[in-house]
Amino acid sequence: MKTGLLFFFITFFVLNADEKYPKTAIGSLPTPTPGNIFSGPNDIGNHNYSSNQGEGNGIVFTCGAGHIDLAHVRATADWTRYAYKIIYNKLADSESYILFKTSVDPSIFHIDIKYPENWDSITKESKKNKIHLAAKALAKYLIFNAANWHEILTWYGYSKIRFFSEYPSSFSWEDVFSNIMGIHLVDKALDLKDEDYNLAMTDAIKLEMEDLKMLDRYESIAVTSRVKDLWYKGWVPGLLKMKFRNFDIGYSDGHINPVIVPNNHLCLEQPHPGYKVPTLINANLYEIFFKLKIEPKEHTSKNILRIVYQDNYKNYTTINPENHIPIILKHIKDQALKKGYKYTD
């Protein structure tokens, strides 16, 4: 790790030491193969922002939304809450610039802030309300992009654990929907204290699973096994081939829709209509205007920057999500087709 990057990490977490960052949640692949966990309704457990104690994670299968990775649901919810608190405090201090990162990836998120000209004359109560609404909307947009960015990084070879490939899990068919579910469910719990937050998220997740009709563990494994050789192939950890990917991050209709296993006789319900994606437009509705850029710090950075900037990539260090992720995603889809993968978008 470069000295400058290490200094940034230390500085970021020292300056934001008052806000506890979430625990690390480890996801599973949606395949009933060694090393992956399938859970049932009695395995969900209680949400815990600070540790994995008491939580039940793993893959669940629902009639309304197919496979869901509970670790991803919990992670994006917790990181959205953390981002909300950081952003809220910065806006309350009228900061014009925020540096942000998660503990998941080395990449740094740069946020430029512009306040209205009459900001100093706005009443205290009105300013507080605008800050709350803007911070909430921006936190959702930020973590939505951070989650998508992680999928992109792992597609191009980044892994948090050396010698362990995360490529099979990149844009696996349940990841993106699980990510947006967490961002959606955390909405009413963002500014609660830890104990109340954990209770609220425990209830929110359980209620959502009930609404989606969660199957038991054995039913889930049976349904998933039907797409073996179609959606995935093999069983040995490290050699498992994920033949079907989900690149739907909401660009076509503004929603992220679930991937449904076809011809499933256990489920007759209509699929979930999809969650609406957070946008920068929504974050900018409250007279505080934001711009977001991503600065890749991973060993795969040059490859990604080259896709966006081509021969001039050495002159650039950041990615604009609004303009550049569609370009990167097109490159990923082209690679997927060359590898013989099928995908939905």
C-alpha positions as CSV (number, residue, x, y, z in Angstrom):
1,M,0.0,0.0,0.0
2,K,1.4,3.4,-1.0
3,T,2.3,5.8,1.9
4,G,-0.1,8.5,0.6
5,L,-3.0,6.0,0.6
6,L,-2.2,4.7,4.0
7,F,-2.1,8.3,5.3
8,F,-5.5,9.0,3.8
9,F,-7.0,5.9,5.4
10,I,-5.7,6.8,8.8
11,T,-6.7,10.4,8.5
12,F,-10.2,9.6,7.3
13,F,-11.0,7.2,10.2
14,V,-9.4,9.5,12.8
15,L,-11.4,12.5,11.6
16,N,-14.6,10.5,11.7
17,A,-13.7,8.5,14.8
18,D,-17.0,9.6,16.5
19,E,-18.9,7.6,13.9
20,K,-18.4,3.8,14.3
21,Y,-18.0,2.2,10.9
22,P,-19.9,-1.0,10.3
23,K,-18.7,-4.5,10.7
24,T,-17.6,-6.5,7.6
25,A,-20.3,-8.8,6.3
26,I,-19.2,-11.7,4.1
27,G,-21.5,-12.7,1.3
28,S,-22.2,-16.1,-0.3
29,L,-22.6,-17.2,-3.8
30,P,-26.2,-18.2,-4.7
31,T,-25.2,-21.8,-5.3
32,P,-25.6,-24.8,-3.1
33,T,-22.0,-25.7,-3.2
34,P,-19.2,-26.0,-0.5
35,G,-18.5,-22.8,1.2
36,N,-21.9,-21.2,0.6
37,I,-24.7,-20.9,3.1
38,F,-28.4,-21.2,2.5
39,S,-30.7,-20.0,5.2
40,G,-34.4,-20.3,6.0
41,P,-37.0,-18.2,7.8
42,N,-35.7,-19.2,11.3
43,D,-32.1,-18.4,10.5
44,I,-32.3,-14.7,9.9
45,G,-31.4,-13.6,13.4
46,N,-31.2,-10.1,14.7
47,H,-29.5,-7.2,12.9
48,N,-26.2,-5.9,14.4
49,Y,-24.5,-2.8,13.2
50,S,-21.3,-3.3,15.1
51,S,-20.6,-7.0,14.8
52,N,-22.0,-10.2,13.2
53,Q,-23.1,-11.6,16.6
54,G,-26.7,-12.7,16.5
55,E,-27.0,-12.2,12.7
56,G,-28.1,-14.9,10.3
57,N,-26.6,-14.4,6.9
58,G,-26.2,-16.5,3.8
59,I,-28.5,-16.9,0.7
60,V,-32.2,-17.0,1.1
61,F,-34.7,-17.8,-1.7
62,T,-37.9,-15.9,-2.0
63,C,-40.8,-16.3,-4.4
64,G,-41.1,-12.6,-5.1
65,A,-37.5,-11.8,-5.7
66,G,-35.5,-15.0,-6.1
67,H,-32.2,-15.3,-4.4
68,I,-31.2,-12.7,-1.8
69,D,-27.8,-12.4,-0.1
70,L,-28.6,-11.2,3.5
71,A,-25.0,-10.1,4.0
72,H,-25.3,-7.7,1.1
73,V,-28.6,-6.4,2.4
74,R,-27.2,-5.7,5.9
75,A,-23.9,-4.2,4.5
76,T,-25.5,-1.6,2.2
77,A,-28.0,-0.7,5.0
78,D,-25.2,-0.2,7.5
79,W,-22.9,1.7,5.2
80,T,-25.8,4.0,4.1
81,R,-26.4,4.8,7.7
82,Y,-22.7,5.5,8.3
83,A,-22.5,7.7,5.1
84,Y,-25.6,9.6,6.3
85,K,-24.0,10.5,9.6
86,I,-20.7,11.6,8.0
87,I,-22.5,13.7,5.3
88,Y,-24.9,15.2,7.8
89,N,-22.1,16.4,10.1
90,K,-20.2,17.8,7.2
91,L,-23.2,19.7,5.9
92,A,-24.0,21.0,9.4
93,D,-20.5,22.5,9.4
94,S,-21.0,23.9,5.9
95,E,-18.1,21.9,4.5
96,S,-17.6,22.3,0.8
97,Y,-15.8,19.0,0.2
98,I,-16.1,15.5,1.6
99,L,-13.7,12.6,1.2
100,F,-15.3,9.2,1.9
101,K,-14.4,5.6,1.7
102,T,-15.6,2.2,3.0
103,S,-13.6,-0.5,4.5
104,V,-14.6,-2.8,1.6
105,D,-12.4,-1.3,-1.2
106,P,-9.4,1.1,-1.3
107,S,-11.2,3.5,-3.7
108,I,-11.8,7.1,-2.5
109,F,-15.1,9.0,-3.1
110,H,-14.8,12.7,-3.7
111,I,-17.9,14.9,-3.1
112,D,-18.0,18.5,-4.0
113,I,-20.7,20.6,-2.3
114,K,-22.3,23.9,-3.4
115,Y,-24.7,25.7,-1.0
116,P,-27.4,28.2,-2.1
117,E,-26.4,31.9,-1.9
118,N,-28.8,32.5,0.9
119,W,-27.6,29.6,3.0
120,D,-26.5,31.8,5.9
121,S,-29.9,33.5,6.1
122,I,-32.0,30.3,6.1
123,T,-33.6,29.6,9.5
124,K,-32.0,27.0,11.7
125,E,-35.0,24.7,11.5
126,S,-35.3,24.9,7.8
127,K,-31.5,24.4,7.3
128,K,-31.6,21.3,9.6
129,N,-34.4,19.8,7.6
130,K,-32.7,20.4,4.3
131,I,-29.5,18.9,5.6
132,H,-31.3,15.8,6.8
133,L,-33.1,15.2,3.5
134,A,-30.0,16.0,1.4
135,A,-27.7,13.8,3.5
136,K,-30.2,10.9,3.3
137,A,-30.5,11.2,-0.4
138,L,-26.8,11.6,-1.0
139,A,-25.9,8.7,1.4
140,K,-28.2,6.4,-0.6
141,Y,-26.7,7.5,-3.9
142,L,-23.1,7.2,-2.6
143,I,-23.5,3.7,-1.3
144,F,-25.4,2.6,-4.3
145,N,-22.4,3.7,-6.4
146,A,-20.0,2.2,-3.9
147,A,-21.8,-1.2,-4.2
148,N,-21.8,-1.1,-8.0
149,W,-18.2,0.0,-8.0
150,H,-17.2,-3.1,-5.9
151,E,-18.9,-5.3,-8.5
152,I,-16.9,-3.6,-11.2
153,L,-13.6,-3.9,-9.4
154,T,-14.0,-7.6,-8.7
155,W,-14.9,-8.2,-12.4
156,Y,-11.6,-6.7,-13.3
157,G,-9.7,-8.8,-10.8
158,Y,-9.6,-6.9,-7.5
159,S,-9.9,-9.0,-4.4
160,K,-9.7,-7.9,-0.8
161,I,-8.1,-11.2,0.1
162,R,-4.9,-12.0,-1.8
163,F,-4.9,-15.2,-3.8
164,F,-8.7,-15.5,-3.4
165,S,-10.7,-14.5,-6.5
166,E,-13.9,-12.6,-6.1
167,Y,-14.6,-12.8,-9.8
168,P,-17.3,-15.5,-9.6
169,S,-19.3,-13.2,-7.3
170,S,-19.0,-10.1,-9.5
171,F,-22.5,-9.2,-10.7
172,S,-23.8,-12.6,-9.6
173,W,-27.5,-12.7,-10.2
174,E,-28.6,-11.8,-6.7
175,D,-26.0,-9.2,-5.7
176,V,-27.3,-5.9,-7.2
177,F,-30.9,-6.5,-6.0
178,S,-29.7,-7.4,-2.5
179,N,-27.6,-4.2,-2.4
180,I,-30.5,-2.0,-3.4
181,M,-32.8,-3.8,-0.9
182,G,-30.5,-2.8,2.0
183,I,-30.5,0.8,0.8
184,H,-34.3,0.8,0.5
185,L,-34.9,-0.8,3.9
186,V,-32.7,1.5,5.9
187,D,-34.6,4.6,4.9
188,K,-36.6,5.1,8.1
189,A,-33.8,3.9,10.4
190,L,-30.9,6.1,9.3
191,D,-30.9,8.5,12.3
192,L,-31.8,6.1,15.0
193,K,-29.4,5.2,17.9
194,D,-27.6,1.9,17.7
195,E,-30.0,-0.2,19.7
196,D,-33.1,1.3,18.1
197,Y,-31.5,1.0,14.7
198,N,-30.7,-2.7,15.1
199,L,-34.3,-3.4,16.2
200,A,-35.7,-1.4,13.3
201,M,-33.5,-3.2,10.8
202,T,-34.3,-6.6,12.3
203,D,-38.0,-5.9,11.8
204,A,-37.6,-4.4,8.4
205,I,-35.7,-7.4,7.0
206,K,-38.0,-10.0,8.5
207,L,-41.1,-8.2,7.2
208,E,-39.6,-7.9,3.7
209,M,-38.7,-11.6,3.7
210,E,-42.3,-12.4,4.7
211,D,-43.8,-10.2,2.0
212,L,-41.5,-11.8,-0.6
213,K,-42.5,-15.3,0.7
214,M,-39.2,-16.8,1.8
215,L,-38.8,-20.5,1.3
216,D,-37.1,-22.8,3.8
217,R,-33.5,-23.9,3.3
218,Y,-34.2,-27.3,1.7
219,E,-36.8,-25.8,-0.7
220,S,-34.3,-23.1,-1.6
221,I,-31.5,-25.6,-2.4
222,A,-33.9,-27.7,-4.5
223,V,-35.0,-24.7,-6.6
224,T,-31.4,-23.5,-7.1
225,S,-30.2,-26.9,-8.1
226,R,-32.6,-26.8,-11.1
227,V,-30.5,-24.0,-12.7
228,K,-27.2,-26.0,-12.3
229,D,-25.3,-26.1,-15.7
230,L,-27.6,-23.3,-16.9
231,W,-26.6,-20.5,-14.4
232,Y,-23.6,-22.1,-12.8
233,K,-21.4,-25.1,-13.3
234,G,-19.2,-27.1,-11.0
235,W,-19.0,-27.3,-7.3
236,V,-15.4,-27.0,-6.2
237,P,-14.6,-23.7,-4.4
238,G,-12.4,-21.6,-6.6
239,L,-13.3,-23.5,-9.8
240,L,-17.1,-22.7,-9.7
241,K,-18.1,-21.1,-13.0
242,M,-21.0,-18.5,-12.8
243,K,-22.5,-18.6,-16.3
244,F,-25.3,-16.1,-15.7
245,R,-24.8,-12.6,-14.5
246,N,-27.0,-9.6,-13.6
247,F,-25.9,-6.2,-14.9
248,D,-29.2,-4.4,-14.1
249,I,-28.2,-1.3,-12.1
250,G,-31.3,0.6,-13.1
251,Y,-30.2,2.4,-16.3
252,S,-33.0,1.0,-18.5
253,D,-36.1,1.9,-16.3
254,G,-34.8,3.6,-13.1
255,H,-35.5,0.4,-11.1
256,I,-33.5,-2.7,-10.1
257,N,-35.5,-5.7,-10.7
258,P,-35.1,-9.2,-9.2
259,V,-33.9,-12.2,-11.1
260,I,-36.5,-14.9,-11.0
261,V,-35.8,-18.6,-11.4
262,P,-38.0,-19.8,-14.3
263,N,-40.6,-22.6,-14.1
264,N,-40.6,-22.7,-10.3
265,H,-43.7,-24.7,-9.3
266,L,-43.3,-23.7,-5.6
267,C,-43.9,-20.0,-6.4
268,L,-47.0,-18.6,-8.1
269,E,-46.7,-15.0,-6.8
270,Q,-46.0,-12.0,-9.1
271,P,-42.4,-10.9,-9.0
272,H,-41.4,-7.8,-6.9
273,P,-41.8,-4.7,-9.1
274,G,-38.2,-3.6,-8.3
275,Y,-36.7,-0.9,-6.1
276,K,-36.2,2.6,-7.4
277,V,-32.5,3.5,-7.8
278,P,-31.1,6.5,-5.9
279,T,-30.0,9.4,-8.2
280,L,-27.9,12.5,-8.0
281,I,-31.0,14.5,-9.1
282,N,-32.8,13.4,-5.9
283,A,-29.8,14.3,-3.8
284,N,-29.8,17.8,-5.4
285,L,-33.5,18.6,-4.7
286,Y,-32.8,20.4,-1.5
287,E,-30.9,23.4,-2.7
288,I,-27.5,21.8,-1.8
289,F,-25.8,20.6,-4.9
290,F,-23.4,17.7,-5.1
291,K,-20.9,16.2,-7.5
292,L,-19.4,12.8,-7.0
293,K,-16.2,11.3,-8.4
294,I,-14.5,8.0,-7.7
295,E,-10.7,7.7,-7.4
296,P,-9.7,4.1,-7.9
297,K,-6.8,3.0,-5.8
298,E,-6.7,-0.7,-6.6
299,H,-4.2,-2.5,-8.7
300,T,-6.9,-2.8,-11.4
301,S,-7.2,1.0,-11.7
302,K,-5.2,1.4,-14.8
303,N,-7.3,-1.2,-16.7
304,I,-10.5,0.6,-15.8
305,L,-9.2,4.1,-16.5
306,R,-8.0,2.9,-19.9
307,I,-11.5,1.7,-20.8
308,V,-12.9,5.2,-20.1
309,Y,-10.1,7.5,-21.3
310,Q,-8.4,5.2,-23.8
311,D,-4.9,6.4,-24.8
312,N,-5.2,9.4,-22.4
313,Y,-5.8,7.3,-19.3
314,K,-2.5,8.4,-17.7
315,N,-3.8,11.9,-17.5
316,Y,-6.8,11.1,-15.4
317,T,-7.3,9.7,-11.9
318,T,-11.0,9.8,-11.3
319,I,-14.3,8.3,-12.6
320,N,-17.5,10.2,-13.0
321,P,-20.2,7.6,-12.2
322,E,-23.0,9.3,-14.2
323,N,-20.9,9.4,-17.4
324,H,-18.4,6.6,-17.1
325,I,-20.0,3.6,-15.4
326,P,-22.3,3.0,-18.5
327,I,-19.1,2.9,-20.6
328,I,-17.4,0.5,-18.2
329,L,-20.6,-1.7,-18.1
330,K,-20.7,-2.0,-21.8
331,H,-17.1,-3.2,-21.8
332,I,-18.1,-5.8,-19.1
333,K,-21.1,-7.0,-21.1
334,D,-18.9,-7.5,-24.2
335,Q,-16.4,-9.5,-22.2
336,A,-19.3,-11.6,-20.7
337,L,-20.5,-12.5,-24.1
338,K,-17.1,-13.4,-25.3
339,K,-16.8,-15.8,-22.3
340,G,-20.1,-17.4,-23.3
341,Y,-22.0,-16.0,-20.3
342,K,-25.7,-15.1,-20.4
343,Y,-26.9,-12.0,-18.5
344,T,-29.8,-9.8,-17.8
345,D,-29.7,-6.0,-17.8
